[in-house]
Amino acid sequence: MGRIRVLVVDDHRIFAEALAAALAAEPDVEVGAAGSTAAAERALERAAVEGRGYDVVLIDADLGADTAAAGARKPRRPGADPPEPAHRRPSAALPAPRRPATPPAHVPPAHAHLTSVHTPQAHLPPANHPAATRHQPAAHPAAAPAPDGITLLARVRRNHPALRAIVLATADDPHRAARALHAGATGWVAKESSLARLLAVIRGVLRDETHLPPALLTGVIRELTTARRDRTESERLVDTLTPREKEILRCMVAGLGRQAVAERLYLSPHTVRTHMQNVLGKLGVHSTLAAVAVARRAGVSPSEPAAPTAPPSVASTTAPGAG
């Protein structure tokens, strides 16, 4: 195996630099870094265009979490003391105006940053490191997963199928790990893991292996089994629909309202309303949102707009020889 090109994607600069420096100390590893979703996608595209694509991407599971938290933070009162600099602040949250991230082609020499890691038994920066700790909202879990590193992972795996993806996480979470596997990840590594462990996972995924911590395995299998069971039940329910009702359901998945569905399918709004009521009844739900959730679990794709067709012309209905 030749040199391994690794891209570290983490919006905590100190953690990303320490990790990149530790990895760059390996003679067969070349490292790049990106501090945001956009920067990561630009780096991957540029590397592909240059014919020097990355082999492995390491993605922070909570990528962008602090940006969202900063956006939700209340504005500072006029006259209030300015926020402390990031290096003095005891809180884990980064300052709201984060500096733009530009992915360097190469990280600086390893010795410039090795004060942040331990050698020879180097470890990843600990999970409670000021640069790696996350502000975890405990009280209000969202019904749907918020955009995060796993969302980016799914996108880059679609755009770069040969790229191996490893998730870096502050905590083991079977649900998120199952999401990551479904999105195309082949590794899940805790941030407090040793550098040797991370390197073993990197080399393992390049051999087409999948690496999960043993403590996560049972939970992930349970999550995947439940998801498969839910999908099977959803598929059974969708199969009870008539072809027209499936067409209506696909329009619902596309986010179309009753009038838009009527226009797309050349039906009256009253007919569409009847079909929608039948769909809800057969799926055993009481709202369009619930019906869409069942449809998505069953793999129903959204309806695509029909190709525009010209309405019948007057000439086409005129008797031969007229006009």
Secondary structure by P-SEA (a helix, b strand, c coil): ccbbbbbbbcccaaaaaaaaaaaaccccbbbbbbccaaaaaaaaaaaaaacccccbbbbccccaaaaaaaaacccccccccccccccccccccccccccbbbbbccccccccccccccccccccccccccccccccccccccccccccaaaaaaaaaaacccbbbbbbbccccaaaaaaaaaacccccccccccaaaaaaaaaaaaabbbbbcccaaaaaaaaaaaaaaaaaaaaaaaaaccaaaaaaaaaaaacccaaaaaaaacccaaaaaaaaaaaaaaaccccaaaaaaaaaaaccccccccccccccccccccccccc
